[in-house]
Amino acid sequence: MTYTLKQINEVLKGEIVGATSQLITAPEQLERASTSEISFIGHKKYEKLWATSKACVAVVNEDIAIEPGENRAFIKVKNADLAMSQVLELYAPPTPLFSIDIHPSATVDASATIGTGTRIGAGSYIGPNVVLGENVTIYPNVTILDECTIGKNTVIWPGSVIRERCHLGTDCIVHPNATIGADGFGFRPCPDRGLVKIPQIGNVIIGNWVEIGANTCVDRGKFSSTVLGDGCKIDNLVQIGHNSILGKFCIMAGNSGLAGSVTLGNGVIIGGSASIKDHTTIGDGAIIGAGSGVTGDIEAGKMMLGYPAVEARDALKQWAILKRLVRDSGK
Protein backbone atom coordinates (compact mmCIF):
# COMPACT_ATOMS: atom_id res chain seq x y z
CA MET A 1 0.00 0.00 0.00
CA THR A 2 1.33 3.40 -0.95
CA TYR A 3 -0.12 6.85 -0.42
CA THR A 4 0.82 10.37 -1.40
CA LEU A 5 1.29 13.13 1.14
CA LYS A 6 -2.01 14.63 0.04
CA GLN A 7 -3.90 11.35 0.43
CA ILE A 8 -2.67 10.88 3.98
CA ASN A 9 -3.58 14.44 4.89
CA GLU A 10 -7.10 13.89 3.54
CA VAL A 11 -7.48 11.48 6.47
CA LEU A 12 -5.64 13.57 9.09
CA LYS A 13 -7.01 16.97 7.97
CA GLY A 14 -3.89 18.73 9.19
CA GLU A 15 -1.70 21.51 7.76
CA ILE A 16 1.02 20.49 5.31
CA VAL A 17 4.36 22.27 5.71
CA GLY A 18 6.94 21.60 2.99
CA ALA A 19 6.52 19.15 0.12
CA THR A 20 7.68 15.77 -1.11
CA SER A 21 7.15 13.83 -4.32
CA GLN A 22 7.95 10.57 -2.54
CA LEU A 23 5.25 7.90 -2.37
CA ILE A 24 4.83 6.81 1.23
CA THR A 25 5.04 3.05 1.75
CA ALA A 26 4.82 2.56 5.54
CA PRO A 27 4.99 4.18 8.98
CA GLU A 28 8.17 3.73 11.04
CA GLN A 29 10.11 5.13 14.02
CA LEU A 30 12.18 8.21 13.31
CA GLU A 31 15.48 6.39 13.83
CA ARG A 32 14.57 3.46 11.58
CA ALA A 33 12.57 5.12 8.83
CA SER A 34 13.66 4.94 5.19
CA THR A 35 13.19 7.67 2.60
CA SER A 36 9.80 6.27 1.58
CA GLU A 37 8.35 6.11 5.10
CA ILE A 38 6.32 8.39 7.36
CA SER A 39 7.12 8.94 11.04
CA PHE A 40 5.89 10.94 14.04
CA ILE A 41 7.16 13.61 16.40
CA GLY A 42 4.84 13.61 19.38
CA HIS A 43 7.06 15.57 21.80
CA LYS A 44 9.60 18.35 21.48
CA LYS A 45 12.37 16.17 22.92
CA TYR A 46 12.25 14.09 19.72
CA GLU A 47 12.68 17.06 17.36
CA LYS A 48 16.46 16.60 17.44
CA LEU A 49 16.07 13.17 15.80
CA TRP A 50 14.57 14.65 12.63
CA ALA A 51 17.94 15.87 11.33
CA THR A 52 19.33 12.33 11.10
CA SER A 53 16.08 10.56 10.21
CA LYS A 54 15.56 9.50 6.60
CA ALA A 55 11.74 9.75 6.81
CA CYS A 56 10.20 11.85 4.05
CA VAL A 57 7.18 12.90 6.13
CA ALA A 58 6.46 13.33 9.83
CA VAL A 59 3.17 13.90 11.60
CA VAL A 60 3.89 16.59 14.19
CA ASN A 61 2.20 18.73 16.80
CA GLU A 62 1.27 22.29 15.85
CA ASP A 63 4.00 23.78 18.07
CA ILE A 64 6.86 22.12 16.17
CA ALA A 65 9.95 24.37 16.27
CA ILE A 66 11.88 23.00 13.27
CA GLU A 67 11.44 22.98 9.50
CA PRO A 68 11.07 19.80 7.43
CA GLY A 69 13.84 20.48 4.90
CA GLU A 70 14.24 19.77 1.20
CA ASN A 71 11.85 17.24 -0.38
CA ARG A 72 10.43 16.51 3.09
CA ALA A 73 7.20 17.54 4.75
CA PHE A 74 5.40 17.86 8.06
CA ILE A 75 1.69 17.34 8.64
CA LYS A 76 0.79 19.57 11.58
CA VAL A 77 -2.07 18.31 13.77
CA LYS A 78 -3.40 19.08 17.23
CA ASN A 79 -2.29 15.71 18.63
CA ALA A 80 0.36 13.72 16.79
CA ASP A 81 -0.12 10.66 18.96
CA LEU A 82 -3.81 10.40 18.09
CA ALA A 83 -3.09 11.10 14.42
CA MET A 84 -0.57 8.25 14.48
CA SER A 85 -3.39 5.79 15.13
CA GLN A 86 -5.16 6.99 11.98
CA VAL A 87 -2.03 6.50 9.87
CA LEU A 88 -1.49 3.02 11.31
CA GLU A 89 -5.05 2.11 10.35
CA LEU A 90 -4.31 3.09 6.75
CA TYR A 91 -1.41 0.62 6.59
CA ALA A 92 -2.82 -2.13 8.80
CA PRO A 93 -2.68 -5.57 7.14
CA PRO A 94 -5.89 -7.64 7.04
CA THR A 95 -6.76 -9.80 10.04
CA PRO A 96 -6.56 -13.62 9.67
CA LEU A 97 -9.05 -14.95 7.13
CA PHE A 98 -11.95 -17.33 7.68
CA SER A 99 -12.64 -19.61 4.73
CA ILE A 100 -15.96 -20.58 6.32
CA ASP A 101 -18.01 -18.77 8.98
CA ILE A 102 -18.25 -21.72 11.38
CA HIS A 103 -15.42 -24.23 11.04
CA PRO A 104 -16.53 -27.89 10.90
CA SER A 105 -14.25 -28.75 13.82
CA ALA A 106 -15.88 -26.18 16.11
CA THR A 107 -18.37 -27.51 18.67
CA VAL A 108 -21.46 -25.35 18.93
CA ASP A 109 -24.21 -26.48 21.29
CA ALA A 110 -27.66 -26.69 19.71
CA SER A 111 -29.06 -24.29 22.30
CA ALA A 112 -26.54 -21.53 21.51
CA THR A 113 -27.68 -18.42 19.64
CA ILE A 114 -25.31 -17.23 16.93
CA GLY A 115 -25.74 -13.73 15.52
CA THR A 116 -25.61 -12.81 11.85
CA GLY A 117 -22.08 -12.47 10.48
CA THR A 118 -20.46 -14.18 13.46
CA ARG A 119 -17.45 -16.40 12.72
CA ILE A 120 -16.16 -19.31 14.82
CA GLY A 121 -12.71 -20.77 14.25
CA ALA A 122 -11.40 -24.32 14.27
CA GLY A 123 -11.47 -26.22 17.56
CA SER A 124 -13.55 -23.66 19.44
CA TYR A 125 -16.27 -24.69 21.89
CA ILE A 126 -19.52 -22.77 22.32
CA GLY A 127 -21.52 -24.14 25.26
CA PRO A 128 -25.22 -24.45 26.11
CA ASN A 129 -27.35 -21.29 26.02
CA VAL A 130 -24.45 -19.08 24.95
CA VAL A 131 -25.53 -15.96 23.03
CA LEU A 132 -23.13 -14.48 20.49
CA GLY A 133 -24.19 -11.13 19.00
CA GLU A 134 -23.80 -10.00 15.42
CA ASN A 135 -20.35 -9.94 13.76
CA VAL A 136 -18.55 -11.58 16.68
CA THR A 137 -15.20 -13.12 15.76
CA ILE A 138 -14.11 -16.23 17.66
CA TYR A 139 -10.64 -17.34 16.58
CA PRO A 140 -9.49 -21.00 16.85
CA ASN A 141 -9.39 -22.89 20.13
CA VAL A 142 -11.53 -20.50 22.17
CA THR A 143 -13.77 -21.89 24.92
CA ILE A 144 -17.01 -20.14 25.84
CA LEU A 145 -18.93 -22.02 28.52
CA ASP A 146 -22.60 -22.20 29.45
CA GLU A 147 -24.87 -19.14 29.49
CA CYS A 148 -22.27 -16.57 28.51
CA THR A 149 -23.23 -13.60 26.35
CA ILE A 150 -20.89 -11.83 23.94
CA GLY A 151 -21.90 -8.48 22.42
CA LYS A 152 -21.74 -7.58 18.75
CA ASN A 153 -18.40 -6.87 17.03
CA THR A 154 -16.39 -8.40 19.87
CA VAL A 155 -13.19 -10.27 18.94
CA ILE A 156 -11.80 -13.16 20.97
CA TRP A 157 -8.33 -14.39 20.02
CA PRO A 158 -7.05 -18.00 20.24
CA GLY A 159 -6.75 -19.86 23.49
CA SER A 160 -9.01 -17.58 25.52
CA VAL A 161 -11.48 -19.04 28.00
CA ILE A 162 -14.75 -17.39 28.97
CA ARG A 163 -16.21 -19.37 31.81
CA GLU A 164 -19.87 -19.96 32.57
CA ARG A 165 -22.37 -17.11 33.08
CA CYS A 166 -19.96 -14.32 32.18
CA HIS A 167 -21.04 -11.40 30.00
CA LEU A 168 -19.01 -9.28 27.58
CA GLY A 169 -20.32 -6.13 25.93
CA THR A 170 -20.01 -4.86 22.38
CA ASP A 171 -16.79 -4.01 20.51
CA CYS A 172 -14.50 -5.74 23.02
CA ILE A 173 -11.16 -7.39 22.28
CA VAL A 174 -9.89 -10.37 24.28
CA HIS A 175 -6.28 -11.24 23.40
CA PRO A 176 -4.77 -14.76 23.32
CA ASN A 177 -4.99 -16.99 26.38
CA ALA A 178 -6.88 -14.54 28.56
CA THR A 179 -9.18 -16.13 31.13
CA ILE A 180 -12.45 -14.47 32.08
CA GLY A 181 -14.34 -15.92 35.04
CA ALA A 182 -11.86 -18.29 36.72
CA ASP A 183 -12.52 -18.91 40.40
CA GLY A 184 -11.53 -16.13 42.75
CA PHE A 185 -8.74 -16.94 45.21
CA GLY A 186 -10.78 -17.84 48.27
CA PHE A 187 -9.60 -20.24 51.02
CA ARG A 188 -10.03 -20.39 54.80
CA PRO A 189 -8.08 -22.32 57.45
CA CYS A 190 -9.84 -25.41 58.77
CA PRO A 191 -8.66 -27.56 61.70
CA ASP A 192 -9.72 -30.77 59.97
CA ARG A 193 -8.71 -30.13 56.36
CA GLY A 194 -6.04 -27.45 56.45
CA LEU A 195 -7.49 -25.05 53.88
CA VAL A 196 -11.10 -25.07 52.74
CA LYS A 197 -12.02 -23.67 49.33
CA ILE A 198 -14.72 -20.98 49.43
CA PRO A 199 -17.09 -21.50 46.49
CA GLN A 200 -17.03 -18.65 43.97
CA ILE A 201 -20.58 -18.49 42.66
CA GLY A 202 -20.58 -15.05 41.01
CA ASN A 203 -19.58 -14.05 37.49
CA VAL A 204 -17.80 -11.36 35.46
CA ILE A 205 -19.52 -8.51 33.67
CA ILE A 206 -17.48 -6.58 31.11
CA GLY A 207 -18.77 -3.38 29.49
CA ASN A 208 -18.44 -2.09 25.93
CA TRP A 209 -15.15 -1.18 24.15
CA VAL A 210 -13.07 -3.07 26.72
CA GLU A 211 -9.72 -4.62 25.75
CA ILE A 212 -8.21 -7.49 27.74
CA GLY A 213 -4.51 -8.31 27.18
CA ALA A 214 -2.90 -11.69 26.58
CA ASN A 215 -2.65 -14.05 29.56
CA THR A 216 -4.66 -11.72 31.76
CA CYS A 217 -7.04 -13.19 34.35
CA VAL A 218 -10.30 -11.62 35.50
CA ASP A 219 -11.69 -13.69 38.38
CA ARG A 220 -15.39 -14.25 38.98
CA GLY A 221 -17.05 -12.79 42.04
CA LYS A 222 -17.50 -14.78 45.20
CA PHE A 223 -21.09 -13.60 45.65
CA SER A 224 -22.07 -11.31 42.79
CA SER A 225 -19.98 -9.89 39.93
CA THR A 226 -16.53 -8.68 39.10
CA VAL A 227 -17.22 -5.65 36.88
CA LEU A 228 -15.15 -3.82 34.25
CA GLY A 229 -16.76 -0.59 33.06
CA ASP A 230 -16.99 0.68 29.51
CA GLY A 231 -13.74 1.51 27.77
CA CYS A 232 -11.33 -0.12 30.22
CA LYS A 233 -7.97 -1.13 28.72
CA ILE A 234 -6.18 -3.98 30.46
CA ASP A 235 -2.62 -4.92 29.45
CA ASN A 236 -1.01 -8.38 29.27
CA LEU A 237 -0.38 -10.45 32.41
CA VAL A 238 -2.74 -8.51 34.64
CA GLN A 239 -4.62 -10.03 37.59
CA ILE A 240 -8.05 -8.69 38.56
CA GLY A 241 -9.32 -10.30 41.76
CA HIS A 242 -12.82 -11.41 42.63
CA ASN A 243 -15.54 -8.81 43.21
CA SER A 244 -13.33 -5.94 42.04
CA ILE A 245 -15.22 -3.14 40.32
CA LEU A 246 -13.57 -0.91 37.71
CA GLY A 247 -15.23 2.30 36.56
CA LYS A 248 -15.15 3.57 32.99
CA PHE A 249 -11.94 4.04 30.98
CA CYS A 250 -9.54 2.63 33.56
CA ILE A 251 -6.06 1.56 32.41
CA MET A 252 -3.99 -1.23 33.96
CA ALA A 253 -0.45 -1.79 32.64
CA GLY A 254 1.32 -5.15 32.45
CA ASN A 255 2.01 -7.25 35.56
CA SER A 256 -0.18 -5.07 37.75
CA GLY A 257 -2.78 -6.64 39.99
CA LEU A 258 -5.89 -5.99 42.04
CA ALA A 259 -6.63 -8.16 45.05
CA GLY A 260 -10.25 -9.00 45.83
CA SER A 261 -12.97 -6.38 46.25
CA VAL A 262 -10.93 -3.43 44.97
CA THR A 263 -12.92 -0.49 43.60
CA LEU A 264 -11.47 1.81 40.92
CA GLY A 265 -13.25 5.03 39.99
CA ASN A 266 -13.51 6.33 36.44
CA GLY A 267 -10.27 6.99 34.57
CA VAL A 268 -7.90 5.43 37.10
CA ILE A 269 -4.44 4.52 35.77
CA ILE A 270 -2.48 1.65 37.33
CA GLY A 271 1.19 1.51 36.29
CA GLY A 272 3.09 -1.65 35.44
CA SER A 273 3.76 -4.09 38.30
CA ALA A 274 1.73 -2.03 40.77
CA SER A 275 -0.26 -3.99 43.34
CA ILE A 276 -3.46 -2.97 45.10
CA LYS A 277 -4.51 -4.39 48.47
CA ASP A 278 -7.93 -6.01 48.89
CA HIS A 279 -10.96 -3.90 49.86
CA THR A 280 -9.24 -0.71 48.69
CA THR A 281 -10.99 2.16 46.90
CA ILE A 282 -9.14 4.39 44.45
CA GLY A 283 -10.94 7.57 43.42
CA ASP A 284 -11.65 8.95 39.96
CA GLY A 285 -8.62 9.94 37.91
CA ALA A 286 -6.02 8.75 40.41
CA ILE A 287 -2.68 7.52 39.05
CA ILE A 288 -0.68 4.72 40.67
CA GLY A 289 2.96 4.72 39.55
CA ALA A 290 4.74 1.64 38.24
CA GLY A 291 5.86 -0.80 40.92
CA SER A 292 3.87 0.92 43.66
CA GLY A 293 2.03 -0.90 46.43
CA VAL A 294 -1.31 0.57 47.53
CA THR A 295 -2.38 -0.42 51.04
CA GLY A 296 -5.21 2.04 51.71
CA ASP A 297 -7.87 4.15 50.03
CA ILE A 298 -6.73 6.83 47.57
CA GLU A 299 -8.57 10.10 46.98
CA ALA A 300 -9.67 11.14 43.50
CA GLY A 301 -7.01 12.78 41.36
CA LYS A 302 -4.04 11.79 43.52
CA MET A 303 -0.75 10.55 42.05
CA MET A 304 0.89 7.86 44.15
CA LEU A 305 4.39 6.37 44.06
CA GLY A 306 6.45 3.93 46.07
CA TYR A 307 6.03 0.87 48.24
CA PRO A 308 4.01 1.49 50.29
CA ALA A 309 2.55 4.14 48.00
CA VAL A 310 2.50 7.76 49.14
CA GLU A 311 1.74 10.96 47.25
CA ALA A 312 4.18 11.41 44.39
CA ARG A 313 5.68 14.65 45.69
CA ASP A 314 6.36 13.05 49.09
CA ALA A 315 7.87 9.96 47.47
CA LEU A 316 10.22 12.11 45.39
CA LYS A 317 11.31 14.01 48.53
CA GLN A 318 11.97 10.74 50.34
CA TRP A 319 14.04 9.39 47.47
CA ALA A 320 16.05 12.62 47.30
CA ILE A 321 16.79 12.41 51.03
CA LEU A 322 17.86 8.76 50.75
CA LYS A 323 20.11 9.58 47.82
CA ARG A 324 21.71 12.41 49.80
CA LEU A 325 22.24 10.12 52.84
CA VAL A 326 23.93 7.49 50.68
CA ARG A 327 26.13 10.10 49.04
CA ASP A 328 27.08 11.68 52.39
CA SER A 329 27.81 8.32 54.01
CA GLY A 330 30.49 7.67 51.40
CA LYS A 331 32.44 10.81 52.26
N, C-alpha and C positions, 0 to 999 in steps of 0.2 A: 504494500500500500504506500503510495506517495501522494503528497499534497503540496500545493504551493503555499507561500506565505499568506496570500489573500484568502485561500480556502480555509486555512486554519483560523484566521482572524474572523471569518464569517461565523465561526462557532463561538469564539471567545468574545467577540464584539469589543475589542480593545482599541488602542491607538498604536498604529505602526510608526516606528521611528527607524529611519534608514531603509535599506532595500537589499534584496538578494534575488538573483535569478536561479538559485539552487533549488531543486526539488527536494522536499524534506521526506526522508525515508523512515525515521524512527525517533522516539524520544530517548535521551540518555543523560547521565550525570555530566556536569560541566567538565570534569577531569578526563572523562572517557569518551566524550562525544567526538564523532568524525565530522568532516565538512558537510555532510548531507543530513546531519541530525539536529534536532531541536532540544534545548535544555531549559533550565529554570534558575532564576535568581530570586529566592524568596526572602532573603535577608541581606542587609548591607554588608555583613561580614564576608559574604561570598562574592562581592563585586570584584575583589582582587583576582579571582580565579578566571575572570572573563578574558583577560589579556593573553593567557596561555591556552585557553580552551580553543578547540577547533570548530565548535558548534557554529552553524550559520545563523541560527535564530535562538533567542532566549525570550521566554515569557518572564516579565519582570514587574515589580510593583511600581506604582506611579511616581514614587519618590527616588527612583534610580538616579545616581549621581554621575554616571559615566555614559559615554557614547558608544554605539555599537561598532563603528569602524567600517572599513571598505568592504562592500559586498556582504554585509552582515546586517541583521535587523533585530530590534526589540519589539515585542508586543507588550505595551503597557496596560496593566489591568489593576483593579483595586486590590485583588488578593491573588498573588501568583500561586500560592499553594492550592487554592480552590480551582484555579484555572488549569493547573497541572492535571487534575483528575479528569477534566474534559478532554485534554489532549490524549491522555492515556486511553480513554474510551475510544477515541478515533482509531488508535492503532491496536486495540485489543484483539488477539486472535479469537476464533470461535471456540466455544466450550465443547467438551467431548460430545460426539454425535451419538444419537440413538437410531439404529436401523429399524427398530420397531418400538411402538409406544410401551408395551408391556412385554418384557422378555419372557420367552417360554419357560426359562428356569426359575423365574420369580414365583413365589408362593403367595397368592392373594386369597384370603378367606372369602367365602361366598357372601358373608354378611357385610363385608367392607363396602364403603361407598367411594367411588373413584370419580373425581371431577373431570370435566371435559379438558382435553389437552394435557392431562397429567401423564408423566412417563415414569416407568419403574424399571430399573436396571437388573441385570443378571444376578441371581442368587439372593435377591432381597426377599424379606418376609413382611407381609402386611397382615396383621392379626384380626381377630373377630371384632366387628363393630367399629373398626377404624374408619375415620372420615378424612379423605384427602380432598382439598379444594381444587379449584381450577388451576391448570398450568403449574402444578407442583412437579418438581424434578427430584426423583429418588435415584441416586446413582447406585451402582452395584454393591451388593453385600451390606445393605442397610437393614436394620431390624426395627420395626414399629409394632409394639405389642398392643394388646387388647384395649379398645375404647379410647385410643388417642385421637386427637383431631389436629390436622395440619392445615393452616390457612393458605389461600391462593398465592401463587407465585413463589412459594418457599422452596429453597434448594437444600437438599441434604446430601452431603458428600459421602463417599464410601466408608464403610466400617462403623458408622454412627449407630447408636442404639437409643431409641426413644421408648422408655418403659411404659407400662400400662397406666392408662388414665391421665396421661400428660397432654397438655394442649399448647400448641404453637400458633402464633398469629400469622398474619399475611406478610409476604416479602421478607421473610427471615432467611438467614444463611447459617447452616450448621456444617462446620468443617470436619474433615476426616477424623474418625475415631472418638468424637465427642460422645459423652454419655449423659443423657437427660433423664432424671428420675431414678437413679440408683438409690439404694437405702441410705438414709442419713446415718451418721456415726453415733449410734446410741447404745450404750451398755451401762449396766449398773452392777456393783459388787454384790455377790450372793454367797452366804456362808456355805451353802451346799454345793454350788456349781461354779464358784469362782466369779465369772462374769456372765450376766444374763443379758441377752439381746433384747432391746426395747423395740417392739414392732413399729415400723414406719408406715403408717397407713394413709398418709397424705399424697400429694402429687406435685407437679411443677406446672406453673402457668407462665407462658412467655408471650409478651406483647408483640406488636407489629414492628417491622424494620429492625429486628434484633439480629446481631451476628455473634455466633458462638465459635471460638477458635478450636483448632485441632487439639485433641486429647484433653479437653476441658471437661470437668464434671460438675453438674448441677444436681444436687441431691434433693430427693423428694421430702416433703414436710413430714414431721412426726404425726401431727394432728391434721393440719389443713394443707396449705400450699406454700411452696417456695415460689416467689413471684419476681419476674424480671419485667420492668416497665418498658413501654415503647421506646425504641431507638437505642437501647443499651448496646454497647460494643464490648465484647469480652474476648480477650486475647487467648493465645494458646496456653495450655498447662495451667489453667486457673481452677481453683476449687471454690465452689459456692455451697456453703453448708445448709443443712435442713432448716426450713422455716425462715430463711433470710428473705428480705423484701428490698428490692432495688427500685428506686423511682425511675423517672424517664431520663433517657440520654446519659446514663452513667457509663464510665469507662473503667475497665480493669485491665491493667497491663500484665504481661506474662509472669507466671510463677507467683502471682499474688493469691491471697486466699481470705475468705470470710468463714469464720466459725459459725456455729448455729445461731439462728435468731438474731442476726445482724440486720439493721435497717439503714439503708442509704437513701438520702433525699434525692431530689432531682439534680442532675448534672454533677454528681460527685465523681472525682477522678482518683483512682487508686493506682499508685505507681508500681512498677515491677518489683516482685518479691516482698511487697508489703503484706503484713498480716494483721487481721482485725479480730479482736477478742469477741467471744460469744456475748450475746445480749447487749451489744453496743449500738448506739445510734449516731450516725454521722449526718450533719445537717446539709441542706441544699448548697451546692456549689463548693463544698469543702474539697481540698486537695491534700492527699496523703502521699508524701514523697517516697521514692523508691527505697525499699529496704526498711521502711519504718514499721514499728510495732505499736498498734493502737490498743490501749488497755482501758479506755473510758470514753464516754460520750464526747463528741466534737461539735461545737457550734457551727452554724451555717457560715460559709464563706471563709473559714479558717484554713490556713496552710500549715501542715504539720510535718515535722521531720524528726528522725532519730528513733532510737530504741531504748527506752520507751519514747513514744512520740510526744514532742512538745511543739509549741508554736515555732514556726520557721525562724523568726528573728532571734528567739531565745536559743534555739539549737545552734545557730551560726555563732552567737556570742560564746556559747559553751565550747564549741570546737576551736574558736580563736584562743580562748583562755588555755585550753589543753595544749594547743600547739605552742603557745608562749612558754608554758611550764616545761614542756619537753625540751624546747630550745634552750631555756635558761638552765635547766639541770645539766646540760652538756658543757656548760662554761666552767 
